[in-house]
Amino acid sequence: MRKLLRGLSAVYALSALSTLAAHAQTDPRLVEIIRQAQQGQGDSARLKVQRLLASTSPGDTLYPQIVYTQAMVANDAGDMRRQLQRVAVEYSSSSWADDALLRLVQLDYASGNLDGAARNLERIRLDYPGSSLLPQASYWAARTYFDQKRPELACRWISEGMAASRENIELQNQLGYLNQRCTQFAAAGPPRDSQPNPTPARDSGQVVGALPPDSGVPLNPGVAPERPSPAPSPAPPTPHPRAATPEPAGRRADTVAAAKPPDASIRYRIQITAVRSVATAQSEAARLKSRGFDVVLVEEGGLYKVRVGSYATKAAAAADLPKIKAKLGGSPFVVTES
């Protein structure tokens, strides 16, 4: 009986918060498809989205949004899950991948698959650190980790979600209600088991060395990105011998660059995505290569990072960034390689 009540509660919550959990469709045809489905014309909506898929190239930036819309008007949860997983895996660099992952979190939570929900939540955190959906994800993370008896993780997500959603009063109220449990947790002290859920074995045991020799995608192991990575932090670099006080790591590269001519050994690239699955990274790298991009695959701290381009200066890479974002979507950014 408790499982039944929990399931009904989760389904109700999923429906009530669905408007908080994803971006709206941007193409007028997709907006109309969603409207039809909401008005009970599901068969007509599904037929229209299938026709739109058939007439759109898989390389078109609109394609992942169409697949995501197909998931939203699906006739059953199984079909919805398959389409969402397709967006999250095949189009991981698109601006709809984080939406798909958050919907998968909701499906997993509603079905009682808390481990699956936790894995997808951590994928959002690690693979899409700049996602605007992180505040909404924090609500589902709190419910998931509280149900898993892991309040330390739930409270961490709540704290970050409340800080990032100050303009969203409804979400602030939802998180504030859940945050009452964090006060109780802090008073009682954290449990012994305070480590995050382990990464699934299927990702943690893979080696990038398995890249096929004819893939044409070079691998640069261990090249650190210019902005913080979710992987464990490396040892701090040795301070510059002439510096009286070491500068913060995030500013040192710019300071040195301003003090001397550009180093020919340093290159700048644009990072498209970072994922934990080597197969996903290889698939994305191959897709970008087929579209004419100069692609490099980097492995660092258990993440496989797909990068494009090669620039002598950071300014040149930054100038190219808007054009690449317009072509590929997502949240690409400039990184430094040496």
C-alpha positions in Angstrom: 0.0 0.0 0.0 2.8 2.4 0.8 4.5 1.7 -2.5 1.2 2.4 -4.3 0.7 5.7 -2.4 4.2 6.7 -3.1 3.8 6.0 -6.8 0.5 8.0 -7.0 2.2 10.8 -5.2 5.1 10.8 -7.6 2.9 10.8 -10.6 1.0 13.7 -9.2 4.2 15.6 -8.5 5.5 14.9 -12.0 2.3 16.4 -13.5 2.2 19.4 -11.2 5.9 20.4 -11.8 6.2 19.5 -15.5 6.1 23.2 -16.4 9.1 23.8 -14.2 11.2 21.0 -15.6 12.0 21.8 -19.3 12.3 24.5 -21.9 9.4 25.2 -24.2 9.5 24.1 -27.9 10.8 26.9 -30.1 9.4 25.9 -33.6 5.8 26.9 -34.2 5.0 23.4 -35.7 6.2 21.7 -32.5 4.3 24.2 -30.3 1.2 23.2 -32.2 1.9 19.5 -31.8 2.2 19.9 -28.0 -1.0 21.9 -27.9 -2.9 19.2 -29.8 -1.6 16.5 -27.5 -2.6 18.5 -24.4 -6.1 18.9 -25.8 -6.5 15.2 -26.2 -5.6 14.9 -29.9 -2.7 12.6 -29.2 -2.9 10.5 -32.4 -2.9 13.6 -34.6 0.0 15.0 -32.7 2.1 11.8 -33.0 1.3 11.6 -36.8 2.5 15.2 -37.3 5.7 14.7 -35.4 6.5 11.5 -37.3 6.1 13.4 -40.6 8.3 16.2 -39.4 11.0 13.7 -38.4 10.8 12.1 -41.8 11.3 15.4 -43.6 14.1 16.7 -41.4 17.8 15.7 -41.7 19.3 14.1 -38.6 22.1 16.6 -38.9 19.7 19.6 -38.6 19.9 21.4 -35.3 16.1 21.1 -35.1 16.2 17.3 -35.2 16.9 16.6 -31.5 14.1 19.0 -30.5 11.7 17.0 -32.7 12.7 13.8 -31.1 12.2 15.4 -27.7 8.8 16.5 -28.7 8.0 13.0 -29.9 8.8 11.8 -26.4 6.5 14.4 -24.9 3.5 13.2 -27.0 4.4 9.5 -26.7 1.5 7.0 -26.1 3.2 5.2 -23.2 6.1 5.6 -20.8 8.3 3.0 -22.6 8.2 4.9 -25.9 8.8 8.2 -24.0 11.8 6.7 -22.3 13.3 5.4 -25.6 13.0 8.8 -27.3 14.4 10.7 -24.3 17.4 8.3 -24.1 18.0 8.9 -27.8 18.2 12.7 -27.3 20.5 12.2 -24.3 22.9 9.8 -26.0 22.8 10.5 -29.7 22.5 14.3 -29.3 24.3 14.9 -26.1 25.8 18.2 -27.3 22.4 19.6 -28.3 20.5 22.1 -26.1 17.8 19.5 -25.4 20.0 16.8 -23.9 19.8 18.2 -20.3 16.0 18.5 -20.8 15.8 14.8 -21.8 17.9 13.7 -18.8 15.7 15.7 -16.4 12.6 14.0 -17.9 14.3 10.6 -17.4 14.9 11.5 -13.8 11.2 12.2 -13.4 10.2 8.9 -15.0 12.7 7.0 -12.9 11.5 8.6 -9.7 7.8 8.0 -10.5 8.5 4.4 -11.2 10.5 3.9 -8.0 13.9 3.5 -9.8 15.8 5.8 -7.4 19.2 4.5 -8.5 18.4 5.4 -12.1 17.2 8.8 -11.1 20.4 9.4 -9.1 22.6 8.4 -12.0 20.8 10.8 -14.4 20.9 13.6 -11.9 24.7 13.2 -11.6 25.0 13.2 -15.4 23.2 16.5 -15.5 25.6 17.9 -12.8 28.8 16.6 -14.4 28.0 16.8 -18.1 26.0 20.0 -18.1 27.4 22.2 -15.3 26.1 25.3 -17.0 22.5 24.0 -17.5 19.7 26.4 -16.6 17.7 23.3 -15.5 20.0 22.6 -12.5 17.7 24.5 -10.1 14.7 22.4 -11.3 16.8 19.3 -11.1 17.6 20.1 -7.4 14.0 19.5 -6.5 14.0 16.0 -7.9 17.5 15.4 -6.5 16.2 16.3 -3.0 13.3 13.9 -3.2 15.5 11.2 -4.7 18.2 11.4 -2.1 15.9 11.8 0.8 14.1 8.6 -0.3 17.5 6.9 -0.6 18.3 8.0 3.1 21.1 10.2 1.8 20.2 13.6 3.3 23.7 15.0 2.9 23.3 14.9 -0.9 19.7 16.1 -0.8 20.7 19.1 1.2 23.6 20.0 -1.0 21.3 20.0 -4.0 18.7 22.1 -2.2 21.3 24.7 -1.1 22.6 25.0 -4.7 19.1 25.0 -6.1 17.8 27.8 -3.8 20.8 30.0 -4.6 20.3 29.6 -8.3 16.5 30.1 -8.4 15.8 33.3 -6.5 13.5 34.6 -9.2 11.3 31.5 -9.3 9.0 31.8 -6.3 7.2 28.5 -6.8 10.4 26.6 -6.9 11.8 28.5 -3.9 8.7 27.4 -1.9 9.1 23.8 -3.0 12.8 23.7 -2.1 12.2 25.7 1.1 9.7 23.1 2.3 12.2 20.3 1.7 14.9 22.3 3.3 13.2 22.0 6.7 14.5 18.4 6.7 18.0 19.7 6.3 17.7 21.6 9.5 16.8 18.4 11.3 19.7 16.6 9.6 22.2 19.2 10.6 21.1 19.0 14.2 21.3 15.2 14.3 24.7 15.1 12.5 25.4 13.3 9.1 25.3 9.5 8.9 28.5 7.6 8.4 27.8 6.8 4.8 28.1 10.3 3.3 29.7 9.5 -0.1 27.9 10.2 -3.4 26.5 7.3 -5.4 29.3 5.5 -7.3 29.5 5.9 -11.0 28.0 2.9 -12.8 30.5 0.2 -13.5 29.7 0.3 -17.2 31.3 3.8 -17.5 34.0 3.7 -14.9 35.7 0.6 -16.4 36.2 1.8 -19.9 39.5 2.9 -21.4 39.8 5.5 -24.1 42.7 3.5 -25.6 39.9 1.5 -27.3 39.4 4.2 -29.9 39.4 2.6 -33.4 42.6 3.3 -35.3 40.6 4.5 -38.4 38.3 6.9 -36.5 40.4 9.9 -37.4 39.7 11.4 -34.0 43.0 12.1 -32.1 43.1 11.5 -28.3 44.9 14.0 -26.0 44.9 12.3 -22.6 45.1 14.4 -19.4 44.8 17.9 -21.0 43.2 20.1 -18.4 40.3 22.5 -19.3 40.5 26.1 -18.6 37.4 26.2 -16.4 36.9 23.9 -13.3 36.1 20.3 -14.1 33.8 18.0 -12.0 36.7 15.6 -11.7 39.0 15.6 -8.6 41.3 18.6 -8.6 44.9 18.1 -9.6 47.8 19.1 -7.4 48.3 22.9 -7.4 50.9 24.2 -9.9 54.3 25.5 -8.7 54.1 29.3 -8.2 55.9 31.5 -10.7 59.4 32.1 -9.2 59.1 35.8 -9.5 55.6 36.0 -7.9 55.6 37.1 -4.3 52.2 35.5 -3.7 50.7 32.7 -5.9 47.7 34.0 -7.9 44.5 32.0 -8.1 44.6 29.2 -10.7 41.8 30.7 -12.7 43.8 33.9 -13.4 47.4 32.7 -13.7 47.2 31.8 -17.4 45.9 35.2 -18.3 48.5 37.0 -16.2 51.4 35.1 -17.7 50.0 35.6 -21.2 49.9 39.3 -20.7 53.5 39.4 -19.4 55.2 37.6 -22.4 54.6 36.8 -26.1 52.2 33.9 -26.9 53.7 30.4 -26.4 53.5 28.5 -29.6 53.1 25.2 -27.6 49.7 26.4 -26.2 46.6 25.9 -28.3 43.0 26.9 -27.7 40.0 24.7 -28.6 36.3 24.8 -28.1 34.8 22.1 -25.9 31.5 20.8 -27.2 30.6 18.2 -24.5 32.0 16.1 -21.7 30.4 12.7 -20.9 31.3 9.6 -18.9 30.7 7.1 -21.7 33.5 6.6 -24.2 31.0 5.2 -26.8 28.9 8.4 -26.5 32.0 10.6 -26.9 33.2 8.6 -29.9 29.8 8.8 -31.5 29.6 12.6 -31.0 33.2 13.1 -32.2 32.4 11.1 -35.4 29.2 13.1 -36.0 31.1 16.4 -35.7 33.9 15.1 -37.9 31.4 14.2 -40.6 30.2 17.8 -40.5 33.7 19.1 -41.3 34.9 19.9 -37.8 38.5 19.3 -36.7 37.8 17.1 -33.7 39.9 16.1 -30.7 38.8 13.6 -28.0 40.4 14.2 -24.5 40.1 11.8 -21.5 40.5 13.4 -18.1 39.4 12.2 -14.7 36.9 9.7 -16.0 35.3 12.2 -18.4 35.6 12.1 -22.2 35.7 15.6 -23.6 34.9 16.3 -27.3 36.6 19.5 -28.6 36.8 21.2 -32.0 39.1 23.6 -33.7 42.7 24.7 -33.0 43.5 28.4 -32.3 46.8 30.2 -31.6 45.1 32.7 -29.3 42.2 32.7 -26.9 40.7 35.7 -28.7 40.6 33.8 -32.0 38.8 30.9 -30.3 36.3 33.2 -28.6 35.6 34.9 -31.9 34.6 31.6 -33.4 32.6 30.5 -30.4 29.2 32.2 -31.3 29.3 30.6 -34.8 29.9 27.1 -33.5 27.2 27.5 -30.8 24.7 28.7 -33.5 25.5 25.5 -35.6 25.5 23.0 -32.8 23.6 24.5 -29.9 24.4 23.4 -26.4 26.9 25.3 -24.2 30.4 25.2 -25.8 33.3 27.1 -24.3 37.0 27.8 -24.9 39.7 25.6 -23.2 43.4 25.8 -23.2 45.7 22.9 -24.2 49.5 22.8 -23.9 
